[in-house]
Amino acid sequence: MPEEKLAKADISGSKKKPEATIVSLIKDLDDIKVKRQPSIDAYLSLEHYFGSIGEALGIIRTYTEHEGEPMEYIQMQKDLVILSAIHASTAEMVGYLQGTASRAEDTRKIVKSTYSMRIKERRDEAISRGETVKLTEADVDNASRISSNDAYMAARDQEIVSRMISSAWYAIGDFTKVLNSSLNRSLRELDNDRTKKS
């Protein structure tokens, strides 16, 4: 009987080990500063580059509006020169945007991995203090992704801008080829008509 009382006293008097969870481990985690690229609106307001892309797409739209109607040869020549010039002059900007999108994605991965490592360091510190740690790899992955929110948003914005402008740039290049082929065909037909008349 006295032994039973002693055992109960030991149990009730023993201290419960402190626990560390993902919430306590990420509390007060230092933010990793990410250099934000300009927003989509800021990019689209750069008239020098994006105005040119808009001008080119406007010229292309005139051909969809006059579908089935013959366009004047002189106008087609003028449009071809303008579109070719815009395509060549915006190539550097397109390459820059593709590069910054790639860099933003690399930054996102590095930031997420850094947060993941910091959380695991805190876990190891908690274990070395004798705390019970309740932490899964999924917890670490989710917490590091949430902590990396700014880097994710920056990478997403860069990807959107890059895809939009790259798609437009490739479309302009493709259309100049089509327009050039149409002009060459029109020129051959014109030469054939002249030959028949003479």
LUMROFI-635635 format. One record per residue (C-alpha): residue in one letter; x, y, z. Coordinates in steps of 0.02 Angstrom, whole numbers, padded with zeros to 5 digits, always signed. Example, Ala and Ser with C-alpha at 12.3 -4.5 7.8 and 13.67 -1.06 7.14 Angstrom:
! residues 2
A+00615-00225+00390 S+00684-00053+00357 
This chain:
! residues 198
M+00000+00000+00000 P+00136+00127+00045 E+00227+00080-00118 E+00068+00113-00217 K+00053+00286-00141 L+00236+00321-00178 A+00214+00272-00362 K+00063+00386-00378 A+00159+00528-00298 D+00302+00506-00422 I+00182+00511-00570 S+00088+00663-00512 G+00248+00753-00463 S+00341+00719-00626 K+00353+00865-00747 K+00284+00845-00922 K+00416+00874-01057 P+00390+01037-01153 E+00328+01013-01331 A+00381+01103-01489 T+00262+01112-01636 I+00276+01192-01807 V+00187+01346-01738 S+00313+01371-01599 L+00460+01330-01712 I+00417+01463-01842 K+00367+01595-01716 D+00477+01750-01737 L+00565+01672-01886 D+00666+01811-01970 D+00600+01865-02139 I+00710+01838-02291 K+00704+01997-02394 V+00672+01968-02579 K+00709+02099-02711 R+00544+02126-02799 Q+00544+02157-02985 P+00422+02290-03048 S+00239+02240-03049 I+00145+02193-03207 D+00068+02368-03213 A+00239+02447-03198 Y+00305+02343-03343 L+00155+02380-03452 S+00178+02567-03421 L+00352+02564-03500 E+00297+02645-03662 H+00463+02624-03751 Y+00452+02434-03755 F+00275+02387-03717 G+00203+02528-03821 S+00295+02455-03970 I+00222+02282-03935 G+00049+02359-03923 E+00076+02453-04086 A+00127+02292-04175 L-00023+02196-04108 G-00135+02340-04165 I-00067+02325-04342 I-00095+02136-04340 R-00275+02162-04281 T-00313+02267-04435 Y-00284+02110-04539 T-00408+02009-04437 E-00536+02149-04454 H-00515+02150-04644 E-00517+01961-04660 G-00568+01912-04837 E-00544+02088-04903 P-00388+02124-05005 M-00262+02239-04921 E-00167+02368-05021 Y+00006+02311-05073 I+00087+02477-05019 Q+00005+02466-04846 M+00062+02286-04826 Q+00241+02336-04868 K+00236+02478-04742 D+00163+02362-04608 L+00297+02231-04643 V+00437+02357-04616 I+00359+02422-04454 L+00326+02248-04385 S+00501+02187-04429 A+00577+02339-04345 I+00473+02316-04188 H+00514+02130-04183 A+00701+02163-04194 S+00702+02311-04073 T+00606+02221-03935 A+00709+02060-03941 E+00827+02122-03805 M+00682+02164-03689 V+00603+01993-03716 G+00767+01907-03674 Y+00785+02015-03518 L+00610+01970-03458 Q+00640+01784-03487 G+00802+01799-03388 T+00722+01890-03242 A+00581+01762-03237 S+00709+01623-03226 R+00805+01717-03090 A+00646+01750-02991 E+00604+01564-02996 D+00780+01519-02936 T+00763+01648-02796 R+00596+01571-02745 K+00676+01399-02730 I+00823+01466-02629 V+00711+01564-02510 K+00598+01414-02481 S+00748+01301-02449 T+00824+01429-02330 Y+00664+01437-02228 S+00657+01248-02226 M+00835+01238-02159 R+00800+01370-02025 I+00646+01274-01965 K+00747+01113-01954 E+00885+01204-01858 R+00754+01262-01733 R+00688+01084-01722 D+00863+01020-01681 E+00886+01157-01550 A+00720+01108-01469 I+00770+00924-01465 S+00939+00969-01387 R+00845+01064-01250 G+00749+00904-01213 E+00584+00959-01290 T+00468+00839-01376 V+00454+00892-01558 K+00299+00859-01661 L+00354+00898-01837 T+00334+00809-02003 E+00418+00842-02170 A+00248+00901-02234 D+00243+01028-02091 V+00415+01093-02139 D+00368+01100-02324 N+00204+01193-02292 A+00280+01315-02167 S+00428+01356-02279 R+00310+01384-02427 I+00199+01502-02326 S+00351+01595-02260 S+00413+01613-02440 N+00251+01695-02497 D+00336+01854-02561 A+00461+01755-02664 Y+00320+01648-02736 M+00220+01803-02786 A+00372+01887-02862 A+00412+01732-02966 R+00232+01716-03022 D+00222+01899-03077 Q+00385+01884-03173 E+00325+01725-03259 I+00161+01809-03311 V+00249+01961-03386 S+00379+01853-03473 R+00248+01736-03549 M+00136+01879-03606 I+00274+01975-03693 S+00363+01821-03761 S+00201+01757-03836 A+00165+01926-03915 W+00344+01938-03981 Y+00339+01765-04061 A+00168+01803-04135 I+00236+01963-04213 G+00382+01865-04286 D+00266+01732-04357 F+00151+01864-04431 T+00294+01955-04518 K+00338+01790-04604 V+00158+01767-04660 L+00147+01947-04719 N+00313+01932-04812 S+00251+01773-04899 S+00088+01859-04947 L+00183+02007-05018 N+00298+01894-05119 R+00148+01798-05186 S+00060+01961-05231 L+00217+02023-05318 R+00230+01861-05420 E+00047+01874-05469 L+00073+02055-05519 D+00224+02006-05626 N+00125+01864-05707 D-00018+01984-05750 R+00106+02106-05828 T+00188+01966-05928 K+00019+01908-05995 K-00030+02083-06047 S+00134+02117-06139 
